[in-house]
Amino acid sequence: MDITRIKSTLRFAVPQELYDIAPGQVTYFVSKDGLNQWELNTLAELMRYFRQLHKDNDIKLSVVPTENELLIGSFAGRNPEEIDIPYKVVVSTWDTTAGFASQYFGEDIKEIVERVTKAPSFSRIKISTTDLPAIVEIDPEKHPSPTRSIEEQIESSYDSGFDMGLKIAKPEKGSLAEKKLIAKEEKKLEKILRECAVLGIELDIDRIKEKVANDLKKTVDYKLIIKRVQNNMVKRGIEFKTYDIYVADGEEYKLDLTGIHKAVYLAYLLYKDGLRVEDTFGEFREITKKIYGHLPFADKNEKLTGGIRDAEGTTFDAYTKTLRGYFTNIRDAISDKVADPLVAQDFAIEGFKGAPFGIAKTTPEIIAQIKEDFKL
Protein backbone atom coordinates (compact mmCIF):
# COMPACT_ATOMS: atom_id res chain seq x y z
CA MET A 1 0.00 0.00 0.00
CA ASP A 2 1.25 3.48 -0.89
CA ILE A 3 1.74 5.72 2.17
CA THR A 4 0.76 8.78 0.10
CA ARG A 5 -2.65 7.31 -0.64
CA ILE A 6 -3.06 6.29 3.00
CA LYS A 7 -2.29 9.82 4.18
CA SER A 8 -4.64 11.31 1.60
CA THR A 9 -7.55 9.08 2.59
CA LEU A 10 -7.08 9.26 6.35
CA ARG A 11 -7.43 13.04 6.22
CA PHE A 12 -11.11 12.58 5.46
CA ALA A 13 -12.16 9.25 6.97
CA VAL A 14 -10.70 7.13 9.79
CA PRO A 15 -11.29 3.36 9.62
CA GLN A 16 -12.95 1.73 12.62
CA GLU A 17 -9.90 -0.52 13.07
CA LEU A 18 -7.78 2.46 14.16
CA TYR A 19 -10.22 3.34 16.93
CA ASP A 20 -9.66 -0.13 18.41
CA ILE A 21 -5.89 0.24 18.96
CA ALA A 22 -4.91 0.41 22.64
CA PRO A 23 -1.89 2.24 24.16
CA GLY A 24 1.31 0.35 23.33
CA GLN A 25 -0.39 -1.88 20.76
CA VAL A 26 1.13 -2.57 17.33
CA THR A 27 -1.22 -4.09 14.74
CA TYR A 28 -0.49 -5.51 11.31
CA PHE A 29 -3.48 -5.54 8.96
CA VAL A 30 -3.75 -8.60 6.76
CA SER A 31 -6.28 -9.71 4.17
CA LYS A 32 -8.89 -12.33 4.99
CA ASP A 33 -6.70 -14.86 3.15
CA GLY A 34 -4.11 -14.67 5.92
CA LEU A 35 -0.35 -14.06 5.98
CA ASN A 36 1.95 -15.15 3.18
CA GLN A 37 5.57 -16.22 3.66
CA TRP A 38 6.98 -12.82 2.66
CA GLU A 39 4.83 -11.05 5.25
CA LEU A 40 5.83 -13.50 7.97
CA ASN A 41 9.52 -12.93 7.30
CA THR A 42 9.07 -9.16 7.10
CA LEU A 43 7.16 -9.05 10.38
CA ALA A 44 9.96 -11.03 12.02
CA GLU A 45 12.43 -8.46 10.71
CA LEU A 46 10.24 -5.65 12.01
CA MET A 47 10.21 -7.11 15.52
CA ARG A 48 13.97 -7.66 15.35
CA TYR A 49 14.34 -3.98 14.41
CA PHE A 50 12.26 -2.88 17.39
CA ARG A 51 14.39 -5.09 19.65
CA GLN A 52 17.55 -3.45 18.28
CA LEU A 53 16.13 -0.06 19.25
CA HIS A 54 15.01 -1.10 22.74
CA LYS A 55 16.16 -4.48 24.01
CA ASP A 56 13.73 -4.41 26.93
CA ASN A 57 10.65 -3.41 24.95
CA ASP A 58 7.60 -5.58 25.40
CA ILE A 59 5.83 -4.98 22.10
CA LYS A 60 3.05 -7.44 21.41
CA LEU A 61 2.20 -7.61 17.72
CA SER A 62 -1.44 -8.20 16.80
CA VAL A 63 -2.36 -9.53 13.35
CA VAL A 64 -5.83 -8.31 12.41
CA PRO A 65 -7.70 -9.54 9.30
CA THR A 66 -9.56 -6.79 7.46
CA GLU A 67 -11.47 -6.23 4.23
CA ASN A 68 -10.38 -2.60 4.15
CA GLU A 69 -8.13 -2.37 1.11
CA LEU A 70 -6.59 0.84 2.42
CA LEU A 71 -5.16 -0.88 5.51
CA ILE A 72 -4.11 -4.28 4.14
CA GLY A 73 -0.31 -4.55 4.22
CA SER A 74 0.14 -1.65 6.64
CA PHE A 75 0.72 -1.60 10.39
CA ALA A 76 -0.46 0.83 13.04
CA GLY A 77 0.44 1.55 16.62
CA ARG A 78 -0.02 3.83 19.57
CA ASN A 79 2.61 5.19 21.93
CA PRO A 80 2.25 3.42 25.32
CA GLU A 81 1.92 6.81 27.02
CA GLU A 82 -0.85 8.02 24.67
CA ILE A 83 -3.70 7.62 27.11
CA ASP A 84 -5.40 11.00 26.92
CA ILE A 85 -8.20 11.90 24.50
CA PRO A 86 -7.74 12.79 21.73
CA TYR A 87 -4.73 10.58 21.04
CA LYS A 88 -2.55 9.76 18.04
CA VAL A 89 -2.37 6.53 16.06
CA VAL A 90 0.56 6.04 13.66
CA VAL A 91 -0.11 4.19 10.39
CA SER A 92 2.94 2.93 8.52
CA THR A 93 4.18 0.90 5.58
CA TRP A 94 7.50 -0.93 5.35
CA ASP A 95 8.99 2.22 3.76
CA THR A 96 8.25 4.39 6.81
CA THR A 97 9.39 2.06 9.59
CA ALA A 98 11.85 4.47 11.23
CA GLY A 99 9.23 7.20 11.39
CA PHE A 100 6.83 4.73 12.99
CA ALA A 101 9.43 3.76 15.60
CA SER A 102 10.13 7.42 16.31
CA GLN A 103 6.47 8.09 17.08
CA TYR A 104 5.92 4.82 18.96
CA PHE A 105 8.93 5.24 21.25
CA GLY A 106 8.61 9.03 21.45
CA GLU A 107 12.15 9.71 20.23
CA ASP A 108 13.75 11.93 17.61
CA ILE A 109 13.81 10.21 14.23
CA LYS A 110 17.45 11.13 13.57
CA GLU A 111 18.53 9.38 16.78
CA ILE A 112 16.40 6.37 15.82
CA VAL A 113 18.08 6.11 12.41
CA GLU A 114 21.59 6.66 13.76
CA ARG A 115 21.10 3.92 16.33
CA VAL A 116 20.13 1.33 13.74
CA THR A 117 23.18 2.00 11.56
CA LYS A 118 25.19 0.17 14.22
CA ALA A 119 22.89 -2.84 13.98
CA PRO A 120 22.76 -5.54 11.26
CA SER A 121 21.27 -4.37 7.98
CA PHE A 122 17.61 -4.89 7.14
CA SER A 123 16.55 -5.96 3.66
CA ARG A 124 12.77 -5.88 3.92
CA ILE A 125 12.10 -2.68 5.84
CA LYS A 126 13.37 0.80 4.99
CA ILE A 127 15.19 2.95 7.53
CA SER A 128 14.90 6.60 6.53
CA THR A 129 14.52 10.05 8.11
CA THR A 130 12.59 11.44 5.13
CA ASP A 131 9.86 8.83 4.50
CA LEU A 132 7.30 9.40 7.24
CA PRO A 133 4.15 7.53 8.29
CA ALA A 134 0.62 8.87 8.58
CA ILE A 135 -0.39 10.22 11.97
CA VAL A 136 -4.09 10.25 12.80
CA GLU A 137 -5.66 12.07 15.71
CA ILE A 138 -8.39 9.94 17.26
CA ASP A 139 -11.25 11.34 19.29
CA PRO A 140 -13.76 8.55 20.02
CA GLU A 141 -16.41 11.08 21.01
CA LYS A 142 -16.36 12.55 17.51
CA HIS A 143 -16.38 9.23 15.68
CA PRO A 144 -19.34 9.59 13.27
CA SER A 145 -20.21 5.91 13.18
CA PRO A 146 -18.31 3.63 15.61
CA THR A 147 -20.03 0.50 14.37
CA ARG A 148 -19.48 1.03 10.64
CA SER A 149 -16.25 0.40 8.80
CA ILE A 150 -15.10 2.52 5.86
CA GLU A 151 -16.11 -0.33 3.55
CA GLU A 152 -19.66 -0.14 4.93
CA GLN A 153 -19.65 3.64 4.52
CA ILE A 154 -18.54 3.20 0.91
CA GLU A 155 -21.34 0.70 0.31
CA SER A 156 -23.79 3.19 1.78
CA SER A 157 -22.50 5.87 -0.57
CA TYR A 158 -23.16 3.59 -3.54
CA ASP A 159 -26.77 3.30 -2.36
CA SER A 160 -27.29 7.04 -1.90
CA GLY A 161 -25.29 8.10 -4.93
CA PHE A 162 -24.49 11.37 -3.20
CA ASP A 163 -22.21 10.98 -0.18
CA MET A 164 -19.16 10.55 -2.40
CA GLY A 165 -18.52 11.02 -6.07
CA LEU A 166 -15.19 9.54 -7.00
CA LYS A 167 -14.54 6.75 -4.53
CA ILE A 168 -11.56 7.14 -2.22
CA ALA A 169 -11.08 3.37 -1.90
CA LYS A 170 -11.77 0.72 -4.51
CA PRO A 171 -14.05 -2.10 -3.31
CA GLU A 172 -12.57 -5.53 -2.73
CA LYS A 173 -13.05 -8.10 -5.48
CA GLY A 174 -16.22 -10.09 -4.98
CA SER A 175 -17.45 -7.88 -2.13
CA LEU A 176 -20.95 -6.48 -1.81
CA ALA A 177 -19.50 -3.01 -2.41
CA GLU A 178 -18.07 -4.13 -5.76
CA LYS A 179 -21.39 -5.67 -6.80
CA LYS A 180 -23.24 -2.47 -5.96
CA LEU A 181 -20.71 -0.37 -7.85
CA ILE A 182 -20.93 -2.60 -10.93
CA ALA A 183 -24.74 -2.40 -10.84
CA LYS A 184 -24.60 1.38 -10.51
CA GLU A 185 -22.16 1.82 -13.42
CA GLU A 186 -24.09 -0.61 -15.64
CA LYS A 187 -27.23 1.38 -14.99
CA LYS A 188 -25.48 4.57 -16.11
CA LEU A 189 -24.30 2.86 -19.30
CA GLU A 190 -27.76 1.43 -20.01
CA LYS A 191 -29.28 4.91 -19.75
CA ILE A 192 -26.79 6.29 -22.29
CA LEU A 193 -27.33 3.38 -24.69
CA ARG A 194 -31.14 3.73 -24.44
CA GLU A 195 -30.95 7.43 -25.28
CA CYS A 196 -28.70 6.69 -28.26
CA ALA A 197 -31.05 3.96 -29.51
CA VAL A 198 -34.09 6.25 -29.29
CA LEU A 199 -32.26 9.11 -31.03
CA GLY A 200 -30.79 6.83 -33.67
CA ILE A 201 -27.20 7.55 -32.60
CA GLU A 202 -24.56 4.84 -32.93
CA LEU A 203 -21.60 5.14 -30.59
CA ASP A 204 -18.13 4.04 -31.68
CA ILE A 205 -17.36 2.00 -28.55
CA ASP A 206 -13.93 0.88 -29.77
CA ARG A 207 -12.88 4.48 -30.45
CA ILE A 208 -14.06 5.54 -27.00
CA LYS A 209 -12.16 2.68 -25.34
CA GLU A 210 -9.03 3.60 -27.26
CA LYS A 211 -9.34 7.26 -26.23
CA VAL A 212 -9.76 6.30 -22.56
CA ALA A 213 -6.73 4.00 -22.73
CA ASN A 214 -4.59 6.71 -24.37
CA ASP A 215 -5.69 9.35 -21.86
CA LEU A 216 -4.74 7.10 -18.96
CA LYS A 217 -1.29 6.52 -20.49
CA LYS A 218 -0.45 10.23 -20.54
CA THR A 219 2.18 11.35 -18.05
CA VAL A 220 1.06 14.65 -16.54
CA ASP A 221 2.54 16.44 -13.53
CA TYR A 222 -0.76 17.18 -11.83
CA LYS A 223 -0.65 19.91 -9.18
CA LEU A 224 -2.76 22.86 -8.11
CA ILE A 225 -1.75 26.15 -9.72
CA ILE A 226 -3.46 29.51 -9.22
CA LYS A 227 -2.95 32.27 -11.79
CA ARG A 228 -4.43 35.69 -11.23
CA VAL A 229 -4.22 39.29 -12.48
CA GLN A 230 -5.28 42.06 -10.10
CA ASN A 231 -7.40 44.96 -11.32
CA ASN A 232 -5.24 47.97 -10.49
CA MET A 233 -7.98 50.37 -11.60
CA VAL A 234 -9.80 49.66 -8.35
CA LYS A 235 -8.30 52.03 -5.78
CA ARG A 236 -10.15 50.68 -2.77
CA GLY A 237 -10.33 47.05 -1.83
CA ILE A 238 -9.33 44.06 -3.93
CA GLU A 239 -10.60 42.98 -7.32
CA PHE A 240 -9.09 40.62 -9.85
CA LYS A 241 -9.31 40.85 -13.63
CA THR A 242 -8.74 37.10 -13.77
CA TYR A 243 -8.49 34.43 -11.10
CA ASP A 244 -8.07 30.92 -12.51
CA ILE A 245 -7.36 27.50 -11.03
CA TYR A 246 -5.34 24.84 -12.86
CA VAL A 247 -4.71 21.17 -12.11
CA ALA A 248 -1.48 21.14 -14.16
CA ASP A 249 0.64 23.61 -16.07
CA GLY A 250 -1.01 24.55 -19.38
CA GLU A 251 -4.18 26.30 -20.52
CA GLU A 252 -5.81 22.97 -21.31
CA TYR A 253 -5.75 22.20 -17.57
CA LYS A 254 -7.64 25.31 -16.44
CA LEU A 255 -10.81 24.37 -14.55
CA ASP A 256 -14.04 25.66 -16.06
CA LEU A 257 -15.61 27.07 -12.91
CA THR A 258 -18.06 29.89 -12.28
CA GLY A 259 -17.36 32.50 -9.63
CA ILE A 260 -19.28 30.73 -6.87
CA HIS A 261 -17.63 27.40 -7.69
CA LYS A 262 -14.23 29.08 -7.46
CA ALA A 263 -15.15 30.73 -4.16
CA VAL A 264 -16.31 27.45 -2.59
CA TYR A 265 -13.25 25.60 -3.90
CA LEU A 266 -10.80 28.27 -2.71
CA ALA A 267 -12.46 28.39 0.71
CA TYR A 268 -12.23 24.62 1.11
CA LEU A 269 -8.55 24.70 0.12
CA LEU A 270 -7.92 26.68 3.32
CA TYR A 271 -9.00 23.73 5.49
CA LYS A 272 -6.08 21.31 5.28
CA ASP A 273 -7.82 18.85 7.65
CA GLY A 274 -11.16 19.18 5.89
CA LEU A 275 -14.49 20.44 7.18
CA ARG A 276 -17.80 18.68 7.65
CA VAL A 277 -20.58 20.01 5.44
CA GLU A 278 -22.68 20.47 8.58
CA ASP A 279 -20.01 22.87 9.94
CA THR A 280 -19.83 25.19 6.91
CA PHE A 281 -22.78 27.42 7.78
CA GLY A 282 -20.69 29.85 9.86
CA GLU A 283 -17.05 30.87 9.32
CA PHE A 284 -16.68 28.94 6.06
CA ARG A 285 -19.71 30.65 4.56
CA GLU A 286 -18.37 34.11 5.50
CA ILE A 287 -14.96 33.31 3.96
CA THR A 288 -16.65 32.08 0.78
CA LYS A 289 -18.70 35.28 0.49
CA LYS A 290 -15.60 37.41 0.96
CA ILE A 291 -13.66 35.51 -1.71
CA TYR A 292 -16.62 35.66 -4.09
CA GLY A 293 -16.83 39.43 -3.67
CA HIS A 294 -13.27 39.94 -4.93
CA LEU A 295 -13.42 37.61 -7.94
CA PRO A 296 -13.75 38.96 -11.50
CA PHE A 297 -17.16 40.45 -12.23
CA ALA A 298 -17.55 38.30 -15.35
CA ASP A 299 -17.37 35.13 -13.23
CA LYS A 300 -20.27 36.07 -10.96
CA ASN A 301 -23.62 34.46 -11.60
CA GLU A 302 -24.62 32.84 -8.33
CA LYS A 303 -28.29 32.61 -7.45
CA LEU A 304 -29.18 34.22 -4.13
CA THR A 305 -32.17 32.18 -3.02
CA GLY A 306 -30.90 29.24 -1.00
CA GLY A 307 -27.33 29.96 -1.97
CA ILE A 308 -24.12 30.83 -0.16
CA ARG A 309 -24.89 34.55 -0.15
CA ASP A 310 -28.59 34.37 0.70
CA ALA A 311 -28.72 36.62 3.77
CA GLU A 312 -32.50 36.81 4.05
CA GLY A 313 -33.88 33.49 5.12
CA THR A 314 -32.28 30.43 3.58
CA THR A 315 -32.75 27.28 5.63
CA PHE A 316 -29.86 25.10 6.68
CA ASP A 317 -31.14 22.22 4.53
CA ALA A 318 -31.48 24.44 1.44
CA TYR A 319 -27.97 25.78 1.98
CA THR A 320 -26.32 22.37 2.38
CA LYS A 321 -28.21 21.00 -0.64
CA THR A 322 -26.91 23.91 -2.72
CA LEU A 323 -23.36 23.42 -1.39
CA ARG A 324 -23.38 19.70 -2.22
CA GLY A 325 -24.57 20.60 -5.71
CA TYR A 326 -21.51 22.84 -6.05
CA PHE A 327 -19.32 19.91 -4.98
CA THR A 328 -20.75 17.91 -7.88
CA ASN A 329 -20.19 20.78 -10.35
CA ILE A 330 -16.58 21.15 -9.19
CA ARG A 331 -16.00 17.39 -9.33
CA ASP A 332 -17.29 17.28 -12.92
CA ALA A 333 -15.02 20.18 -13.95
CA ILE A 334 -12.01 18.37 -12.50
CA SER A 335 -12.94 15.09 -14.19
CA ASP A 336 -12.95 16.89 -17.54
CA LYS A 337 -9.28 17.83 -17.02
CA VAL A 338 -7.86 14.83 -15.14
CA ALA A 339 -8.15 11.52 -16.97
CA ASP A 340 -7.39 9.22 -14.02
CA PRO A 341 -10.33 9.14 -11.57
CA LEU A 342 -8.04 8.17 -8.67
CA VAL A 343 -5.96 11.28 -9.33
CA ALA A 344 -9.01 13.47 -9.96
CA GLN A 345 -10.52 12.63 -6.58
CA ASP A 346 -7.52 14.19 -4.82
CA PHE A 347 -8.37 17.55 -6.44
CA ALA A 348 -12.10 17.36 -5.71
CA ILE A 349 -13.94 18.19 -2.48
CA GLU A 350 -14.45 14.66 -1.17
CA GLY A 351 -15.35 12.90 2.04
CA PHE A 352 -17.52 10.32 3.75
CA LYS A 353 -20.96 11.06 5.15
CA GLY A 354 -20.65 12.49 8.64
CA ALA A 355 -16.89 12.99 8.32
CA PRO A 356 -14.88 16.03 7.14
CA PHE A 357 -14.82 16.82 3.41
CA GLY A 358 -11.64 18.31 2.00
CA ILE A 359 -9.21 18.66 -0.89
CA ALA A 360 -6.24 16.30 -0.63
CA LYS A 361 -4.11 18.38 -3.00
CA THR A 362 -4.12 21.52 -0.89
CA THR A 363 -0.67 22.67 0.27
CA PRO A 364 0.69 25.21 2.77
CA GLU A 365 1.82 27.31 -0.20
CA ILE A 366 -1.66 27.33 -1.75
CA ILE A 367 -3.22 28.21 1.61
CA ALA A 368 -0.76 31.08 2.10
CA GLN A 369 -1.43 32.39 -1.42
CA ILE A 370 -5.21 32.42 -0.96
CA LYS A 371 -4.92 34.16 2.40
CA GLU A 372 -2.64 36.78 0.93
CA ASP A 373 -4.76 37.33 -2.18
CA PHE A 374 -8.00 37.88 -0.26
CA LYS A 375 -6.50 39.35 2.93
CA LEU A 376 -7.95 36.59 5.10
N, C-alpha and C positions, 0 to 999 in steps of 0.2 A: 504494500500500500504506500502511496506517495504521501509524505508528510505535508506537502503543500496543500493537497486536496483535503487532508484531515483538518488542517488549520482553517482552511476556508469554510468547511462545512460546520465545524464546531463553533464558529462565531455566531451561527444562527440557530443551531439546534443541538442539544446535548443528549446523547443516548442514555437510556435508563441505566445501562450497565455501569456507567461512570458514577451514578448516584449511589451505587451499592458498594463502592470501594471504601474500606475502613482504614483508619490511620495505620501506617506501616505496611499495608498490603501492596503486593505487586501481582498483577493479573495479566496473563497472556490470553488473548482472544483467538480462538481456533474455530474453524468451520465445524459444522455438524458431523463431517466425515472423520474428524479426529486429527491427531498429529501425524505428520509424515516423518521419515527418518531425518531429513534435513532440519526440520524444526526442532526435533529432539536434541540433535547435536548442537544446534545454535543456542537453545535454551541452556544446555549444560555449560556452554562457553560464557553465556551471560552471567550465570551464577558464579562461575569461576572468576569473572571480572569483578563482580561485586565483592567477592571474598578477598581479592587482591587489594581492593580499596579499603576494606575494613574487615580484618580477620575475625573479629568477634561479632560481626553482624548476624542477626538472627532472621534474615529475610525468608519468609515462607511464600513460595510461588504458587499462585492458583492458576489453573488452566480452565478457562470458562468457554464452553461452546456458545456460539452466537450465529444468528442468521444475518446480522448487520454487516453488510459488505464493507462498510467504512472501517469497521474495527478489526476485521479478520486479518491476522498477521501482524497486529500491533500489540504493544503491551502498555499498561497504565499502572500508576502507583500514586501513593499519597505519603508525604513525609510523616513519620511517626508522631511528630509534635503538632501536626495540623489537626487540632481538635476543635477549634473555634468554628463558628458559622458566620459568614461563608468561608469555605476552605478551597484549596487548590488541588486539582488532580492533574498529573502530568501524563500526557499520551505520547508515546514514542514509537519509532520504527528502529530497525537495526542500524540505520544511518545516524541516529541521534542519541546513541546510547550514553555518551559522556554527558550530554546535556541533561538527560534523564537522571543520571547518578548525581549530578550537581544539585538538582532540585530535591531529589529524594533524601540525600544526606545533608542538605543545607550547607553546601560548601561552594567556594568559588570554582568555576569551571576550569580555569587555567591551572589551579592546583590539582584538580581531579585528573586532567590530562597529563600534567607533568609527572604525577605519581605513577601512572600506568606505563610510562615509557621505561621505567625500571623493571617492569614485569614482563613475562613472556608475551610475545606478539599474539594478536588475535586475528583470525582470518575471516570470521563470519560477521563480526560486529565492527562498526566504524567508530574510532575514537577521534573526535574533532571538537575544536572550540567554536567553530562557525556554524555547523549544522545543529539546529536546536529543535527540541520537541515542542508540541503544542501544550499550552498551559490553560486549563479551563477552571474558571471560578464557579464553584458549586454552592448554591443556596437552596436547600431542600424546600424551604417555605415558598420559593418562587417557581418551583418546578411545575410547569403547566399541566402535566398529565403523568403522575408518578407511575401509573399502571400501564402506560402505553409506550412501546418501543418506537424508535424512529421508523422502523419498517411498517408498524401499524399506522403511524401518522402518515406515511407515504401512501399506504393503501387507502386511507381515508381521503387523502387529497385526490386520488384517482376517482373516487366516488363523487366528490363535490365538484371537481373540475375547476376549482377556484382558489384553493388554499395555496397552491404552488403552480407555476407555469412550467418552466424547465425544471426537471427533477434534479435535486442535488445528488441523490444516490440512485444508481441503477438497481432495479429489483433483482433478487437472486433467481437464477434459472429454475423454472418449475414452480416458483412460489405463487401464492395467490396474488401478490402484487404484480408479478409479471403477467399473469393471465388477465388481470383487470386492465393493465396498460395496453396489452395486445388488443383486447376488445374495444378499448377506447379509440386506439389509432385506426383499427379496421373500420370503425363506425365513421370516422372522419373521411377516410378514403372512399367508403361507399357513398357518402353524401356527395362528394366531388364527382364520382363516376355517374351517379344518377343525374346530376345537373347537366353533365356533358351529354349523356344519352338523350335527355329531353331536348336539349338545344342543338342536337346534331353535331356536336364537336367531338373530334377524335384526338385523343392525347397521344403524343409520341412518348410512350413509357420508357423505351430504351434510351431516347435522347435525354430524358429527365434524369434517369439513373446515371448516365454518363456524366452529366453536368454536376450532379451531387458528388459523385466520386472524385471528379477533378477539383471541385471546390474544397473538398476535405483534404486533398493532397497539397494544397497551397501552404507554403510556409510564410506566415505573417507574424510580425512582432506586435502582438496585440497589447495595447496599454492605453490608459486614459490620457487624453491630451485636451487641454482647453486653450482655444485661441480667441482672443477678443481685441476689439478696437474701441477705445473710449471716445465718446462724443465730447470734444473739447469746446464746442460751441455753448454747452450748458455750463454756466458760471457757478450755479449753486447745485449742490448735490452731485449725484453720480448718474450717468447714463451712458450706455454703450451703443455704438453704431452696430456692432456685431458681437455676438457672444455664442460661440459654437463649441460643441463637444464632439470629440473624435475617439474612436476605439483603436485607431492605429494611425500612423503618419500617412497622409494622403487624402485628397479631397473625396475620394470614393469611400472613405471611412467616416465621413461626417454623419452624425445621427440626424435624421429628419424629425426634429421635435418642435412642437409649438412652444410658446413662451411659458405656459403653465407646466408643461411637461419638463422643460428645462429647470424651472424653479423647484419643482418637487424633487427632481433627480439631484440637483445641486445641494438642496437641503439635506437629503438623505446621505450624500457623500460625506457630510460633516460628522455623521454618527458612525465612528469606526467599529463600535460594538453592536451596531444595529439599534432599532427602535421598534417596539410593538406598534402595530397600527392603532390599537386602542389608546396609546399614549401620545398620539400625534396631534391631539386637538388643542394643545396649549402652545408651548414654546416652539415646537416644530412648525406649527401653522403660522405663527408670527414671523419666523425666519423665512418661510416660503413666500409670504406676502411681501416682505422687504426685498427679497431677491427679485421677485416678479416685477416690482415697481421700478427696478433699475435696468431691466432688460430692454433690448431694442423695441421701439414702438411697433414695428412691423410684425414682431413675433406674438403680440398680445391679442388673444381672442378668447380668453376664458369666459365661460358663462358664470354669472354671479349666483343664481339660484342654486342652492345646494352645494356650491363649490367652495374652494379654499378661501376665497375672499368674501363670501357671503356673510356680512356683518349683521344682517337684520334678524333672521330667525331660523337658520338652517338647523336641522336636528342632527344629533350625533350619528344616527344611522345613515342619513342622507349624505353626510360628509364622508364617512368611511366608505360608503358605496362608491362615491365619486372618486375618492383617493385610490381605491383598488382598481377602478377603471383606468386611472392614469398609469398604474403599475403595468397593466396589460398593454396599453399603448406604447409605453417605454420599452417593454420586453419585445414587442413586435418590431419596433424600430431597430433595436439591437440585433435581433435575429436576421434582419435584412442585410446587415453589414458583417456579421460574424457567422461563418459557415458552420463551425463546429458547435453544436448545442451545449456541450459540456464547457466550452470556453465562454459561450454567450451568457450562460447563467451567472458567471462570475461578474459580469458587467451589469446585470439586471438587478432590480430590487426584489430580492427573494427571501423566503423564510417559511417556517412551518406555522400552522395555525396555533395561536396562543403564545408563540415564541417571537423574539425580535426579528424583524425584517432588516435587511441591510444590503450593501453593495460590497462584495468581496474585494473588488479591485481598487477601492479607495486607498489612498496613501497619505502619509503626513504632509507631503509636498502639495498634494491636491487640496487637502483641508486648509493648509496655510494660504494657498492661492485664493480660494473662495472667500476666506475670512478677510483677506486683504482687499480683494476686489469690491466686496460689498460692505466693508467696514463693520464686520460682525464682531 
